[in-house]
Amino acid sequence: MRCFFHIGYLGTQYSGWQKHPDGLSVQQVLEQALSKLFKKPVYIVGCGRTDAQVHASQFFFHVDITQPRDYDLLFRLNNILPDDIAVFDIVEVADDAHARFDATERGYDYFIHTYKDPFLGGFSSMYAVTSWDTGLMQQAANLLLKYDDYHGFCTMPNRQQHTICNISSATIVADDAVDKLRFHISANRFLGKMVRIITGKLIDIGTGKLSLDEFEAHLANPLLPWTIKPAYPQGLYLSSVKYPYLQLPNRSNFTQMLFNTTSR
């Protein structure tokens, strides 16, 4: 029996989703917990990857469960997981369902605040900017929907089979004081650090360091050389993952609590 696990996590203490030798990963913690419950090695497949210190308010992984159980797996798993990883739902799916390859759309939110706040430091990125041109930032975000080759917005494009991504939405939202901003983007796929690279360029546009024409030039001619500087990781959340056969609502209201905004 194959099951999708619907989870969320704060990535602050982790070296990313995927297991690797350089630090503790979210995947490693979950596999250790499941292996403890099932009393045998368990390996899981995630819907994607997140970088070190990046969060996920919605994430899915799948695992095949072959042994019967007479206990509440959701309760027991949450009981032994650390507080920064939560399982929201466990859903039985078809045996050939795949958490990564079957996802048709993923959405990310990036949060920015402009003043030092001890309650936001680990959950939003601080950029001490006193004046933003959010209108120009939105114009740049609108350009993302006109192009589909993001070779120039990837740290290692040569490791990709291709760099084509179909972006379906990209919006900038700010509160009335323009001291909190949120960038939302959805697409069928994303490249390595692509969202953080785009966010970094939008920040440059909003602060007058990059023109709209310069930004579009690299969308229209993705092989043009330019400096890649990703935005900080801690402001980024994987916030939605959709499947043809499964579209669960985001179970965490944290991002709404973090940033209750009005459109400008």
C-alpha positions in Angstrom: 0.0 0.0 0.0 1.4 3.4 -1.0 0.7 6.4 1.1 1.2 10.1 0.7 2.3 11.9 3.8 1.2 15.5 4.0 3.7 17.4 6.2 5.1 20.8 7.1 8.4 21.8 8.6 10.6 24.7 9.7 13.9 24.3 8.0 16.0 26.5 10.3 17.8 23.7 11.9 18.2 21.5 8.8 20.6 21.3 5.9 17.6 21.0 3.5 15.1 18.3 2.7 17.4 15.7 1.0 19.8 13.5 2.9 23.5 14.3 2.4 26.7 14.0 4.5 27.0 17.7 5.4 24.3 17.9 8.1 21.0 16.8 9.4 18.1 16.8 6.8 14.4 16.6 7.2 14.3 13.4 5.1 16.8 11.8 7.5 14.7 12.7 10.6 11.5 11.3 9.0 13.1 8.1 7.8 14.6 7.5 11.2 11.2 8.0 12.9 9.4 5.7 10.5 12.1 3.1 10.8 11.7 3.1 14.5 7.9 2.7 14.3 8.1 -0.1 11.6 11.2 -1.7 13.2 12.9 -1.9 9.8 14.7 0.5 7.4 12.2 2.8 5.7 13.1 5.0 2.7 10.8 7.8 1.5 10.5 9.9 -1.7 9.8 13.6 -1.4 7.9 15.9 -3.7 11.0 18.0 -4.3 13.9 19.6 -2.5 14.4 22.6 -0.3 17.7 24.3 0.6 19.2 24.6 4.0 17.1 26.8 6.3 14.2 26.9 3.8 10.8 26.0 5.2 7.8 24.1 3.9 4.2 24.9 5.0 3.1 22.1 2.6 5.2 19.1 1.5 4.4 15.6 0.5 6.4 12.3 0.5 5.4 8.8 -0.4 6.3 5.5 1.2 5.1 1.9 0.7 3.6 0.3 3.8 3.6 -3.5 3.6 2.9 -4.5 7.1 -0.5 -4.3 8.9 -0.8 -2.0 11.9 -3.3 -1.7 14.7 -2.3 1.7 15.9 -2.8 5.4 14.9 0.3 6.0 12.7 -0.3 9.7 12.4 -0.5 10.1 16.2 2.6 8.0 16.9 4.7 9.6 14.2 3.9 13.1 15.4 4.6 12.0 18.9 8.2 11.1 18.2 9.0 13.8 15.6 10.6 17.0 16.8 8.4 20.1 17.1 9.6 21.6 13.9 8.3 18.8 11.7 4.6 17.9 11.6 2.5 15.3 9.8 -0.9 16.6 8.9 -2.5 13.8 6.8 -1.7 10.3 5.6 -3.5 9.5 2.4 -3.7 6.1 0.6 -3.0 6.4 -3.1 -2.5 4.2 -6.1 0.5 1.9 -6.1 2.1 3.9 -9.0 1.5 7.3 -7.6 4.7 9.4 -7.2 5.2 12.3 -4.8 7.7 14.0 -7.0 7.0 13.1 -10.6 3.2 13.4 -10.4 3.2 17.0 -9.0 1.7 19.3 -11.6 2.3 22.6 -9.8 4.3 23.9 -6.8 4.0 27.3 -5.1 6.5 29.2 -3.1 6.1 32.3 -0.8 9.0 34.5 0.1 8.6 36.9 3.1 10.5 40.1 3.7 10.5 42.5 6.7 12.5 45.7 6.9 13.2 46.1 10.6 14.9 44.0 13.2 12.3 41.9 15.0 13.3 38.9 17.2 10.0 37.2 16.4 10.5 37.3 12.7 14.2 36.6 12.4 14.0 32.9 11.7 10.8 33.0 9.6 11.2 36.0 7.3 14.2 37.7 5.7 15.2 41.1 6.9 16.2 43.7 4.3 16.7 47.1 5.9 15.1 49.1 3.1 13.3 52.3 3.8 11.6 52.7 0.4 10.4 50.0 -2.0 9.0 50.5 -5.5 6.5 47.6 -5.3 4.8 48.7 -8.5 8.0 48.2 -10.5 8.6 44.9 -8.7 5.1 43.7 -9.8 5.8 44.8 -13.4 9.0 42.6 -13.2 7.0 39.7 -11.7 4.5 40.0 -14.6 7.3 39.5 -17.1 8.0 36.1 -15.6 4.8 34.8 -17.2 5.9 35.9 -20.7 9.1 33.7 -20.8 9.8 30.1 -20.0 13.6 29.6 -20.2 15.2 30.2 -16.8 18.8 29.2 -17.6 20.0 32.6 -16.3 18.1 32.1 -13.0 19.7 28.8 -11.9 23.0 28.2 -10.0 23.9 25.0 -11.9 21.8 24.9 -15.2 24.2 22.4 -16.8 23.0 19.8 -14.3 19.5 20.1 -15.6 18.0 18.2 -18.5 16.5 21.5 -19.6 15.8 24.9 -18.0 12.2 25.4 -19.2 9.7 26.3 -16.5 6.1 27.4 -17.0 5.2 30.0 -14.4 1.5 30.4 -13.8 1.4 33.2 -11.2 3.8 35.7 -9.7 2.6 38.4 -7.3 4.1 41.0 -5.0 2.0 42.0 -1.9 2.9 44.5 0.7 1.3 45.8 3.9 0.1 49.4 4.2 3.4 50.6 5.7 5.4 48.7 3.1 7.6 47.2 5.8 6.5 43.6 5.2 6.4 42.1 1.7 5.5 38.8 0.2 6.4 37.4 -3.1 4.4 34.4 -4.3 5.2 32.3 -7.4 3.7 29.1 -8.8 5.0 26.9 -11.7 5.1 23.4 -13.0 8.7 23.1 -11.9 11.6 25.1 -10.4 15.4 25.0 -10.9 18.0 25.0 -8.2 17.7 28.2 -6.1 15.5 29.7 -8.8 13.0 31.3 -6.5 15.7 32.9 -4.3 17.5 34.2 -7.4 14.4 35.7 -8.8 13.6 37.2 -5.4 17.1 38.7 -5.2 16.6 40.4 -8.6 13.1 41.7 -7.6 14.7 43.2 -4.5 17.3 44.9 -6.7 14.5 46.3 -8.9 12.5 47.4 -5.9 15.5 49.3 -4.5 16.6 50.8 -7.8 19.7 48.7 -8.3 18.3 46.9 -11.4 16.2 48.3 -14.2 13.1 46.6 -15.7 14.8 46.5 -19.1 17.9 44.8 -17.6 15.7 42.2 -15.9 13.8 41.4 -19.1 17.0 41.2 -21.2 18.0 38.2 -19.1 14.6 36.6 -19.5 14.6 37.1 -23.3 18.3 36.1 -23.6 18.9 33.6 -20.8 22.5 32.9 -21.8 23.6 36.4 -21.1 26.2 36.4 -18.2 25.2 38.2 -15.0 25.7 38.1 -11.3 23.6 35.6 -9.5 23.0 36.4 -5.9 20.1 34.4 -4.2 18.0 36.1 -1.6 18.4 34.8 2.0 17.0 31.3 2.6 15.0 31.8 5.8 12.3 33.9 4.1 11.3 31.1 1.7 8.5 28.6 2.1 7.3 25.8 -0.2 3.6 26.5 0.3 1.6 24.4 -2.1 1.9 21.2 -4.1 -0.8 20.0 -6.4 -1.5 16.6 -8.0 -4.1 15.6 -10.6 -5.7 13.2 -8.0 -4.9 15.1 -4.8 -5.2 18.8 -3.8 -5.2 19.2 -0.1 -5.5 22.6 1.5 -2.5 24.0 3.4 -3.0 22.9 6.9 -0.8 25.5 8.5 -2.1 29.1 9.0 1.4 30.2 10.1 2.2 32.1 6.9 -1.1 34.0 7.1 -0.3 34.9 10.8 3.2 35.9 9.8 2.0 38.3 7.2 -1.6 39.6 7.1 -1.4 41.9 4.1 -3.5 44.1 1.9 -2.8 44.4 -1.8 -1.2 47.6 -3.1 
